[in-house]
Amino acid sequence: MAKKSGTFYEPLDSPIERLDPITKFVAIFALGLSSVVFPSVFIGYVILLGLFFVAYKAKILKKFAKFIIGFAIPIMVMLFFIQGFYNPDNVTIIADLGFAQLGLEGILKMLNIVGSLLVFLGSFYITTKTTDTGRMVASFQRVGITGKAGYLILATLNVIPQMQKKVSVIQEAQNSRGLETSGSLKTRLKAIVPLIGPLIMGSLIDVQERGMTLEVRGFGMKGIKQTNFVQAEEAPVDKKIKRLFLIYFLLIIVASIIIRFNLI
């Protein structure tokens, strides 16, 4: 099956793809929040190693690694200077550069922030890559989320890939008319201005057309039971996995309280 146009989802028939979308979102919050509440900078990176294994099972390891590295390096460099040199909690000085002092507390804070961000973004990336958006919305509606809220979530998830597709189409049209959109940095900057107008107008037209389509199909009518073309059933393995993640998160909270307050 080919990749769906305008979405991040890639159908690769992996065990991660077959999981219920609700299970994946439970995993996102359990793993992400545990990396935030647990008083150790290392838990986020341990979870991140686990996400690399999950990406391998999902058959997207190379893309996942590229995404994580591409995001981690600039964020770590930026936070290294902000937290390392200017964190007010810095007490233990690692290096004195004269104009600023590099503190251990700031470095640990930087590592904690980056680890938590990578866990949230990495798990969300895997979820969007392995989940059909139609199935995702059907799962949300199954647990009681309204159709309007489901459509809002779906539209939000599809914003970036749809914009990327539209930019690609506009650039191809401009190239066919002789406008240079690649080459030096100056050439690319010049190509941005004629790109913005069609991109904004096209996006506004898309929004109007979608609104009209939804109204014609009775999306906003009350008293009518809506049916879904895509069905998302919860398998027994999904229930077990969700239960394990909830137990894991509760154990992390208990361990965090014990460590923070020295109860042992």
C-alpha positions in Angstrom: 0.0 0.0 0.0 1.4 3.4 -0.9 1.8 6.3 1.5 -1.3 8.4 1.9 -1.0 11.8 0.4 -0.9 14.7 2.8 -0.1 12.6 5.9 3.0 11.4 7.8 1.5 7.9 8.0 3.4 5.1 6.1 1.6 1.7 5.9 4.4 -0.8 6.5 2.4 -3.6 8.2 4.5 -3.6 11.4 3.4 -4.8 14.9 3.5 -1.2 16.1 1.2 -0.1 13.3 -1.4 -2.7 14.2 -1.7 -1.4 17.8 -4.7 0.7 18.7 -4.1 4.4 18.4 -5.3 5.0 21.9 -2.7 2.6 23.2 0.0 4.6 21.4 -1.2 7.8 23.0 -1.3 6.2 26.4 2.4 5.3 25.8 3.2 8.8 24.7 1.9 10.3 27.9 3.2 7.6 30.2 6.7 7.7 28.8 6.9 11.5 28.4 5.5 12.3 31.8 7.7 9.7 33.5 10.8 11.4 32.0 9.6 14.7 33.4 8.6 13.7 37.0 11.4 11.2 37.7 14.4 13.0 39.4 17.1 11.7 37.1 18.4 13.1 33.8 19.2 9.6 32.6 15.6 8.1 32.5 14.8 10.1 29.4 17.7 8.7 27.5 17.0 5.2 28.7 13.4 5.6 27.3 14.9 7.1 24.1 17.0 3.9 23.6 13.7 1.9 24.0 12.1 4.1 21.3 14.9 3.3 18.9 14.0 -0.4 19.4 10.3 0.4 18.8 11.3 2.3 15.7 13.2 -0.7 14.5 10.1 -2.9 15.1 8.0 -0.3 13.2 10.4 -0.4 10.3 11.3 3.3 10.4 14.6 3.2 12.3 16.6 5.3 9.8 14.0 8.0 9.6 13.5 8.0 13.3 17.3 8.3 13.9 17.5 11.1 11.4 14.6 13.0 13.0 16.0 12.6 16.5 19.5 13.7 15.6 18.3 16.6 13.5 16.2 17.9 16.4 18.6 17.0 19.3 21.8 18.7 18.1 20.5 22.3 17.6 18.4 22.1 20.8 21.3 20.8 22.9 23.6 23.4 21.6 21.1 26.2 22.3 20.2 25.0 25.8 23.9 24.3 26.6 24.7 28.0 26.4 21.4 29.1 28.0 21.4 26.7 30.9 25.1 26.0 31.2 26.2 29.6 31.5 23.1 31.5 32.7 21.1 29.1 34.9 20.6 30.9 38.3 20.9 27.6 40.1 24.5 27.1 39.0 26.7 26.5 42.0 29.3 23.9 40.9 31.5 25.6 38.4 33.0 23.3 35.7 34.8 26.0 33.7 35.4 29.7 34.1 35.7 31.5 30.8 36.0 34.9 32.3 32.8 36.4 30.7 30.7 33.5 31.9 30.9 30.4 34.1 29.8 26.9 33.1 27.8 25.3 35.8 27.1 21.6 36.5 23.6 22.3 37.6 22.8 24.0 34.3 24.3 21.1 32.3 22.1 18.6 34.2 19.1 20.8 33.6 19.8 21.0 29.9 20.2 17.2 29.7 16.9 16.8 31.6 15.0 19.2 29.3 16.4 17.7 26.1 15.7 14.1 27.3 12.1 14.9 28.1 11.6 16.7 24.7 13.1 13.9 22.7 10.9 11.3 24.5 7.7 13.2 23.8 8.7 14.1 20.2 10.1 10.7 19.4 7.1 8.7 20.7 4.8 11.2 18.9 6.8 10.8 15.7 6.5 7.0 15.8 2.8 7.3 16.5 2.1 9.6 13.5 4.3 7.5 11.3 2.5 4.2 12.1 -1.1 5.3 12.6 -3.7 6.0 9.9 -5.3 9.3 10.8 -8.7 8.0 9.9 -8.3 5.1 12.3 -7.0 7.5 14.9 -10.1 9.6 14.7 -12.3 6.5 14.8 -10.5 5.4 18.0 -11.0 8.8 19.6 -14.7 8.6 18.8 -14.9 5.1 20.2 -13.8 6.4 23.6 -16.3 9.3 23.6 -14.5 12.1 21.8 -17.0 14.0 19.6 -16.7 14.1 15.8 -15.8 17.8 15.8 -13.0 17.3 18.3 -11.8 14.3 16.2 -11.8 16.3 13.0 -9.9 19.1 14.8 -7.2 16.6 15.9 -7.0 15.1 12.4 -6.8 18.6 10.8 -4.0 19.6 13.2 -2.0 16.4 12.5 -2.3 16.9 8.8 -1.3 20.6 8.7 2.4 20.2 8.2 2.4 17.4 5.6 -0.4 19.2 3.6 1.6 22.4 3.7 4.7 20.5 2.6 2.8 19.0 -0.3 1.4 22.4 -1.3 4.8 24.0 -1.2 6.2 21.3 -3.4 3.4 21.8 -6.0 3.9 25.6 -6.0 7.6 25.2 -6.4 7.2 22.8 -9.4 4.7 25.3 -11.0 7.2 28.2 -10.5 10.1 26.1 -11.8 8.1 25.3 -15.0 7.6 29.1 -15.5 11.3 29.8 -15.2 11.6 30.9 -11.6 14.7 29.6 -9.8 13.9 28.1 -6.4 17.1 26.3 -5.7 20.8 27.2 -5.6 22.4 29.8 -3.4 20.9 31.1 -0.2 20.2 34.4 -1.9 18.3 32.7 -4.7 16.2 30.7 -2.2 15.4 33.8 -0.2 14.2 35.5 -3.3 11.9 32.5 -4.1 10.2 32.7 -0.7 8.3 35.9 -1.5 6.4 34.6 -4.6 5.8 31.3 -2.7 4.0 32.9 0.3 1.1 34.4 -1.6 -0.1 31.2 -3.4 0.5 29.1 -0.3 -1.7 31.3 2.0 -4.4 31.7 -0.6 -4.4 28.0 -1.4 -4.6 27.1 2.3 -7.6 29.5 2.8 -9.4 28.0 -0.2 -8.8 24.5 1.2 -10.3 25.5 4.5 -13.4 27.0 2.8 -13.8 23.9 0.6 -13.5 21.5 3.5 -16.0 23.5 5.5 -18.5 23.4 2.7 -17.9 19.7 2.2 -18.5 18.9 5.9 -21.7 21.0 5.9 -23.1 19.3 2.7 -22.5 15.9 4.4 -24.3 16.9 7.5 -21.3 17.0 9.8 -22.7 19.7 12.1 -26.3 18.3 12.2 -27.6 17.2 15.6 -29.7 14.1 16.3 -28.1 12.1 13.6 -25.9 9.1 14.4 -22.7 9.3 12.3 -21.0 6.2 11.0 -17.3 5.8 10.2 -15.9 4.4 7.1 -12.8 3.3 9.0 -13.3 1.1 12.1 -10.8 0.9 15.0 -11.4 -2.0 17.3 -9.4 -2.6 20.5 -7.6 -5.9 20.7 -6.9 -7.8 23.9 -3.2 -7.1 23.5 -4.0 -3.3 23.5 -5.7 -3.6 26.9 -2.7 -5.4 28.3 -0.3 -2.9 27.0 -2.3 0.1 28.3 -2.5 -1.6 31.7 1.3 -2.1 31.7 1.9 1.5 30.9 -0.4 2.7 33.6 1.3 0.5 36.2 4.7 1.7 34.9 3.7 5.3 35.3 2.3 4.7 38.8 5.5 3.0 39.8 7.5 6.0 38.5 5.4 8.4 40.5 5.9 6.3 43.7 9.6 6.0 43.1 9.9 9.8 42.4 8.1 10.6 45.7 10.4 8.2 47.6 13.6 9.6 46.1 12.6 13.3 46.4 11.5 13.1 50.1 14.1 10.5 51.1 11.4 8.2 52.5 13.8 5.2 52.6 
